Amino acid sequence: MAQRIHTVDAVRAVALFGILMAHSHNFFNIWQPSVPAGCCDGVWEWLYANVFVGKFFLVFAFLFGLSFFLQLDRAEAKGIDFRGRFCWRLVLLAGFGLVHSWFYCGDILLIFSITGFIPVLLWRVPTRWLVALCGLCLLQPLALYHYASGTPAAMKDWYDAVRVAYGITWAPSARTATFCEMGEWNICHGVWHSFLYTVYSYRIWALVGMYLLGMIAGRLRVFQGNMPGWRFILPVAVLWGIVRGLCACYGGETYWHIIEPTLFVFWCVPVLTYVLGSMRLQRVVTPLGKLGRCTLTCYITQSIVMLWLICGYGVGLMGSLSISAVMSLGVCLYLVQLLACNTWLHFFRYGPLEGLWRYLTRLGMGR
């Protein structure tokens, strides 16, 4: 059991790296007036388009659903109904998300905290119905309808209409805005941009589908020796390659672009689990697993550090960083976090924010 959890933590650490790379490529949603070209921009652009963008937050969602199942399943084995405590943990997660949103308008913690109640509601639903609901979400029927009916911009039009109707403004200049001005906009307007984008891009359905897939994986004990084998992985990888090719053939956003990240997760997670579960790689995997135990701390501090480097209220590097430079900074930050997490967990059992989350959970539940 401990080895299985260790492997899941390592997969979570890899997913965190993918999210950091995607955010770094987008300069953490800070608009760049002019960006000089870097010598490796083409390589980073290819990695962003084919590996990072829109994919690893789904791996995170899958692991979220799996962790939910493991917590409730273990509690049930002891005769405890953990659902109330998990709901309180989601409320606390929303608090962490609000703090994080002050720095970064693309926060996913708030979205996870709200949509995370769905697995709680579906905890007792039979597996066959979970599989049906999961498939329905991941196949994106609403997106398929819009593209088949010739109205691919329907959700984008909805987003623009809501933004105008409720006076949701665009961000102030990160070069001249103060720390408080940026934070106030992030909380009052940026959060809504993030929510609306999650809906109009159809990501909300993929997110929920991955929660359910994680629950299903937990019920089938896939991380206890029942992981899908290569007879499953290879066909899915081929299918992903075909869909990836269709995305390349058709310019702009298509239905294939929307479902492609889901197919990526279906083959990527089993492959990562096999690779990271290898005894030959334990010297690499063990440090990754410790970082994976501190993902909440690392996720929030990544935004704080990178935005301090980019924005005018900090170092103010915006406009002078190429894609290569900002993503290289992200890699350096990840390596520093890897060292810091391993050092911290040498002395403490939980990461800083993970320990605070656990303490507040027990405090709020009266024990």
C-alpha positions, 0 to 999 in steps of 0.5 A: 500500500505504501509503495502504491501511495508513493507512486501516486505522489510521484505522478502528482509531482510530474503533473505539477511540473506540467502545470508549471510549464503551461503557466510559464509559457503563458507568463501566468496570464500576464500580457506581454507587450513585446517578447524577444525570441529565444534560441529554444522557443521552437522546442518549448512551443512544440512541447507546450502545444503537444505535451503541456497545454490543457493536459496535466490539470486533468491528471490532477483532476484524476488524482483528485478523484482517486484521493477522494475515493481513497480517503473515504474508502479507508474511513469506511473500513474503520466505520467512519463516514468521511463525507462531512469532513471532506466537504469541510476540506473543500471549503478550506480549499476554497479559502486557499484558492481565494488567497492564491487568486490574489496573486494569480487569476488562473487559480484552479483551487477554487474550481476544484473546491466547488466541483469537488462536491460532485464526487461526494454526491455520487459516492454511493452511485453504482460503478456502472452508472459512474462509468456512464456519467464519466464517458458522457462528460469526457466525450463532450456531447455539448461541444460535439453538438456545437461543432456539428451544428455549425455554431462552434463559437456559441460558448465564446459568445456566451462568455463575452455576453456574460462578461459585458453584462456584469462589467467584468473588465480586463486586467490592468497593466502588470507593468504599472499596477501596484501589488494591491491593484493587481490583487483587487482585480484578480479577486473581483474580476480575474476569478470570474474570467477563470470560472467563465473560461472553464465553462466556455472552453468545455473544460468543466466537463472534462474536469468532472469526468476525470473526478469520476474516472479517479473514483472508478480507478479507486474502486477497481484498485488499479493502483493495487496491481490492476493497472491497465496493461499495454494492450490497453495503453498502446491502442489508446496512445495510437488513437491519441496520435490520430486525434493529435494529427487531426488537430494539426490538420485542422487549424483553430479550435475543433472538437478534436482539440477538446477531446485530445487532452482526455485521450492523453491522460488515458495513456499517460497516467498508466505509463507514468505509473509503470515507469515511476513504479520501477525499482530501478528508478527509486532514487529519482522517484523517491524525491519526486514523491516527496514533492508530490506530498507538497503540491498545495504548497508548491502550486501556490508558491510557484505563482507567487514567485513567478509573478513577483519576477514578472510583474512591475510590483516585483522584479518587473521582467515582463517584456524582457523574457522570451518563452525559453527564458520564462520556461527555463525559470520555471524549470529552475523553480521546480528544481528548487522546490524539489530540494526544498520539499525533500529537506522540509519532509526530512524534519516534518511529516507534512508540507507547510500548507498541507499541514495547515490544511490538515490542522484546520480540517481537524479543528473545524470538525471538532477533533 
